[in-house]
Amino acid sequence: MNAASASQHVSEDSASEKVPQPLRPLLGSVVIKYLPILLHLVNASIWGVLARKGLIELTTYRGAYLAGVIWANFAACFIMGMAVDSNHVWSGLVGPEYPNKDSIPLYTGITTGFCGTLSSFSSFILEIYTFTSNSSTEKFHPNGDGAKEFFSVIIAHLSVSVGGYLAGRHLIAETDIHIPAFTRKSYKFVELAMIVLGICAYIVNLVLLGVKDNGTWRLWTFSVLFSPFAVILRWYLSKVLNPKVPSFPLGTYTVNIFGTVILAILTLLTRGVLADRAHSYSNILSCHVLRGLEDGFCGTLTTVSTFVVELCALKVFHSYRYGFVSIVLSFLLALLIIGPYQIIHKSLSNPICSS
């Protein structure tokens, strides 16, 4: 998908060098080509981050066997599995305008946009750290059991996520032929509706942020504010970097590592305290912004659904290498950032704007 798009882009650039043309038509062609994709990504990221936060809220309660982001990762991988193996629904669109389903903006919105945003690699790594280091305000286990928790979280998350992806593929294999295929007319209607919905939703979110200055719901609106920027950055880096090393998807690897580092820093800012036991920020608004960056930017920038697709698509050795390096390096970076504070203060506090 990315390699074909990148090669096409390179060929267009080469042609433009041989045949000089005005800058405005060239920019216009680029906008026409990528604007629908970007708008679909914006729309999908809004609903993806809201769905992720909603699933986390619904599944996090005392006594839950599995709680939190693991359910969002499962749902994202399940939908991703269905999307990756869906063919009949897109068959009426493949042609001169869209060479394959990967080039269809709505498909990109569903996979890279919604599924990528619904899942979160950085939250997964932070959960590994929280259980391994026993850094929650509620002590889960004796400190000596951290190593077992490290493997427990990894095994649970990867098993559930990969299982969800395979279940999605199995379901679509049985139902794909029964799903009505898009016609060009029906697709254009759905595409326009999704784009308008996304633009309107983001404008409404901006208005709410401007006129309403209190309430825990601002944790949600700030997440929506930052999410589109993160999904576009993830899409761009994957498009540029993934084709460079076919056996090691550099784009997904880069955003997952970078997003985890930023989330670890934000965790210190929101949950750490100063020497006088006061938080590093002085008001609720600052806390809302930081939490919005955690869920909206870092959560959206990093992805488990694409990570799982790549693990299943690579050869066995390359898959294990990619998964091992991604998880271990991300965990070590989180450990280096949060660990020194943990040694001194023993635990992290709850943010003052906890929902």
C-alpha positions in Angstrom: 0.0 0.0 0.0 2.6 2.6 1.1 5.3 1.3 -1.3 2.9 1.7 -4.3 1.8 5.1 -3.3 5.4 6.2 -2.7 6.6 4.9 -6.0 3.7 6.7 -7.8 4.6 9.9 -6.0 8.2 9.6 -7.0 7.3 9.1 -10.6 5.1 12.1 -10.6 7.9 14.2 -9.1 10.3 13.0 -11.8 7.8 13.9 -14.5 7.4 17.4 -13.0 11.2 17.9 -13.2 11.3 17.0 -16.9 8.3 19.1 -17.8 8.3 22.4 -16.0 4.8 23.5 -14.9 3.4 26.2 -12.8 3.6 25.7 -9.0 -0.1 26.2 -8.4 -1.4 23.4 -10.7 1.2 21.1 -9.1 0.0 21.9 -5.6 -3.5 21.6 -6.7 -3.0 18.1 -7.9 -1.3 17.1 -4.6 -4.2 18.6 -2.6 -6.8 16.8 -4.8 -4.9 13.5 -4.3 -4.4 13.6 -0.6 -7.1 15.9 0.9 -9.8 13.3 0.9 -7.5 10.9 2.7 -6.5 13.5 5.3 -10.2 14.5 5.9 -11.1 10.8 6.4 -8.3 10.5 8.8 -9.5 13.5 10.8 -13.0 12.1 11.0 -11.9 8.6 12.0 -9.5 9.9 14.6 -12.3 11.8 16.4 -14.5 8.7 16.7 -11.5 6.4 17.4 -10.3 8.4 20.4 -13.8 8.7 21.8 -14.4 5.0 21.4 -11.0 4.2 23.1 -11.7 6.4 26.1 -15.3 5.0 26.3 -14.1 1.4 26.3 -11.5 2.1 28.9 -14.1 3.8 31.1 -16.6 1.0 30.7 -14.1 -1.8 31.4 -12.1 -0.3 34.3 -13.7 -1.1 37.6 -12.6 -2.8 40.8 -12.3 -6.6 40.4 -12.2 -6.6 36.6 -10.3 -9.6 35.3 -9.1 -7.7 32.2 -9.5 -3.9 32.2 -8.6 -0.8 30.4 -6.9 -0.4 27.0 -6.7 -4.1 26.3 -10.4 -4.0 25.3 -9.8 -1.1 22.9 -6.8 -2.9 21.4 -8.9 -6.1 20.9 -11.8 -4.1 19.3 -9.4 -2.2 17.0 -7.6 -5.4 15.9 -10.9 -7.2 15.3 -12.2 -4.4 13.0 -8.7 -4.2 11.4 -8.9 -8.0 10.6 -12.2 -7.5 8.9 -11.1 -4.5 6.9 -7.8 -6.1 5.7 -9.5 -9.1 4.3 -12.6 -7.4 3.0 -12.7 -7.4 -0.8 -16.2 -7.6 -2.2 -17.4 -4.3 -0.7 -14.6 -2.4 -2.5 -14.7 -4.4 -5.8 -16.9 -1.8 -7.6 -14.4 1.0 -6.9 -11.2 -0.6 -8.0 -10.2 0.8 -11.4 -8.4 3.8 -12.9 -9.2 6.1 -10.0 -8.4 3.6 -7.3 -5.8 0.9 -8.4 -6.5 -1.1 -5.3 -8.5 -0.9 -2.1 -5.5 0.5 -0.2 -5.8 3.7 -2.3 -9.4 4.3 -1.4 -9.7 7.2 1.2 -12.5 5.6 3.2 -10.5 2.4 3.6 -7.5 4.4 4.8 -9.9 6.2 7.2 -11.1 2.9 8.6 -7.8 1.1 9.0 -5.1 3.8 9.6 -7.6 6.3 11.0 -10.2 4.5 13.2 -8.5 1.3 14.1 -5.1 2.9 14.5 -6.6 5.5 16.9 -8.8 3.1 18.8 -5.8 1.0 19.7 -2.8 2.5 21.6 0.7 1.0 21.8 2.0 3.7 24.3 -0.9 3.0 26.8 0.0 -0.7 26.5 3.6 0.0 27.4 2.7 2.3 30.2 0.4 -0.5 31.6 3.4 -2.9 31.5 5.4 -0.4 33.5 2.6 0.3 36.0 2.2 -3.4 36.8 5.9 -4.2 36.7 7.0 -1.4 38.9 3.9 -1.4 41.1 3.6 2.3 40.6 -0.1 2.7 40.9 -1.6 4.4 43.9 -3.2 1.0 44.6 -0.6 -1.6 45.3 -1.3 -4.6 43.1 1.3 -7.1 44.4 4.5 -7.5 46.4 7.3 -5.7 44.7 9.2 -8.9 44.1 6.5 -10.1 41.7 7.1 -7.4 39.1 8.9 -9.7 36.7 5.8 -12.0 36.5 3.6 -9.0 35.9 5.8 -7.8 33.1 5.3 -11.0 31.1 1.6 -11.3 32.2 0.7 -7.9 30.6 2.6 -8.6 27.4 1.2 -12.1 27.0 -2.3 -11.0 27.7 -2.2 -7.9 25.4 -0.6 -9.7 22.5 -2.7 -12.8 22.7 -6.0 -10.8 22.9 -4.9 -8.4 20.1 -3.7 -11.1 17.7 -6.7 -13.2 18.6 -9.0 -10.3 17.8 -7.3 -9.7 14.4 -7.6 -13.4 13.4 -11.2 -13.5 14.6 -12.0 -10.5 12.4 -10.4 -12.1 9.4 -12.4 -15.3 10.0 -15.6 -13.4 10.3 -15.1 -11.4 7.1 -14.1 -14.6 5.2 -17.6 -16.0 5.9 -19.6 -12.7 5.4 -17.6 -10.7 2.7 -19.6 -12.0 -0.2 -22.9 -11.1 1.4 -21.9 -7.4 2.1 -23.2 -5.1 -0.8 -20.4 -3.6 -2.8 -20.1 0.1 -3.1 -21.1 1.7 -6.4 -19.2 4.9 -7.4 -22.3 6.9 -6.7 -23.0 5.4 -3.2 -19.3 5.7 -2.3 -19.1 9.4 -3.2 -22.2 10.0 -1.0 -20.7 8.1 2.0 -17.3 9.8 1.5 -18.9 13.3 1.4 -21.1 12.5 4.5 -18.0 11.2 6.5 -16.0 14.3 5.6 -18.7 16.7 6.5 -19.4 14.8 9.7 -15.7 15.0 10.7 -15.4 18.7 10.0 -18.6 19.5 11.9 -17.6 17.4 14.8 -14.2 19.1 15.1 -15.8 22.6 14.9 -18.3 21.7 17.6 -15.4 20.4 19.7 -13.6 23.7 19.3 -16.7 25.7 20.3 -17.2 23.6 23.4 -13.6 24.1 24.4 -14.0 27.9 24.0 -17.3 28.4 25.8 -17.2 25.7 28.5 -14.4 26.0 31.0 -15.1 23.3 33.6 -16.2 19.6 33.9 -14.3 16.3 33.5 -15.8 16.0 30.0 -13.0 18.4 29.0 -10.7 15.4 29.2 -12.6 14.1 26.2 -12.7 17.4 24.2 -9.0 18.0 24.6 -8.3 14.4 23.4 -10.4 15.1 20.3 -8.5 18.4 19.8 -5.1 16.7 19.6 -6.1 13.4 17.9 -6.2 14.6 14.2 -2.7 16.0 14.3 -1.3 12.7 15.7 -3.1 10.5 13.1 -1.9 12.6 10.2 1.7 12.4 11.6 1.4 8.6 12.0 0.0 8.2 8.5 2.7 10.4 6.9 5.6 8.7 8.7 4.3 5.2 7.9 3.9 6.2 4.3 7.4 7.6 4.1 9.4 5.2 6.3 7.7 1.8 6.1 8.8 1.0 2.5 12.5 1.7 3.3 13.0 -1.6 5.2 10.4 -4.2 4.1 11.4 -6.6 7.0 11.2 -3.9 9.7 8.3 -1.3 9.4 10.2 1.8 10.4 7.2 4.1 10.3 5.1 2.3 12.8 8.2 1.6 14.9 9.1 5.3 15.0 5.7 6.5 16.0 5.3 3.8 18.7 8.7 4.6 20.2 8.3 8.4 20.0 4.7 8.3 21.3 5.7 6.1 24.3 8.5 8.5 25.2 6.2 11.5 25.1 3.6 9.6 27.2 6.2 8.7 29.8 7.1 12.4 30.1 3.5 13.5 30.3 2.9 10.8 33.0 5.6 12.4 35.1 4.0 15.8 34.6 0.5 14.7 35.5 1.1 12.2 38.2 4.4 13.3 39.7 4.7 15.7 42.7 7.3 18.2 43.7 9.3 18.2 46.9 6.4 19.9 48.8 4.0 17.2 47.5 2.4 19.7 45.1 1.8 18.9 41.5 4.0 20.5 38.8 0.9 22.3 37.4 -1.3 24.7 39.3 -4.8 24.4 37.9 -7.3 22.1 36.4 -7.0 23.4 32.9 -3.3 22.5 32.8 -4.2 19.0 33.9 -6.9 18.7 31.2 -4.5 19.8 28.5 -1.8 17.3 29.7 -4.4 14.5 29.9 -5.7 15.4 26.5 -2.1 15.1 25.1 -1.8 11.7 26.7 -5.0 10.3 25.3 -5.4 12.4 22.2 -1.9 12.8 20.9 0.1 9.9 22.3 -2.7 7.4 22.3 -3.5 8.2 18.7 0.1 8.5 17.5 0.9 5.0 18.6 -1.0 1.9 17.4 -1.4 -1.7 18.2 -3.7 -2.7 15.3 -1.2 -1.8 12.6 1.6 -3.3 14.8 -0.4 -6.6 14.9 -1.0 -6.6 11.1 2.7 -6.2 10.5 3.6 -8.9 13.0 1.3 -11.4 11.2 2.5 -10.3 7.8 6.3 -10.6 8.4 8.3 -13.8 8.2 8.7 -15.5 11.5 12.2 -14.3 12.4 11.5 -10.7 11.3 8.2 -10.7 13.1 9.7 -11.8 16.5 12.6 -9.3 16.0 10.3 -6.5 15.2 8.0 -7.2 18.1 10.8 -7.8 20.6 12.7 -4.6 19.7 9.5 -2.5 19.7 8.2 -3.7 23.1 11.5 -4.0 25.0 13.0 -0.7 23.8 9.7 1.2 24.5 9.6 -0.3 28.0 13.2 0.5 28.7 12.7 4.1 27.7 9.6 4.4 29.9 11.6 2.9 32.7 14.5 5.4 32.2 12.1 8.3 32.2 9.7 7.4 35.1 12.0 5.0 37.0 14.3 7.6 38.8 11.2 9.4 40.1 9.7 6.1 41.2 12.9 5.2 43.2 12.7 8.5 45.1 9.0 8.9 45.6 7.9 5.2 45.7 4.7 5.8 43.8 2.8 8.1 41.4 -0.1 10.2 42.5 -3.5 10.5 40.8 -3.9 13.6 38.5 -6.0 16.3 40.1 -8.4 16.1 37.2 -9.0 12.4 37.3 -12.4 11.5 35.8 
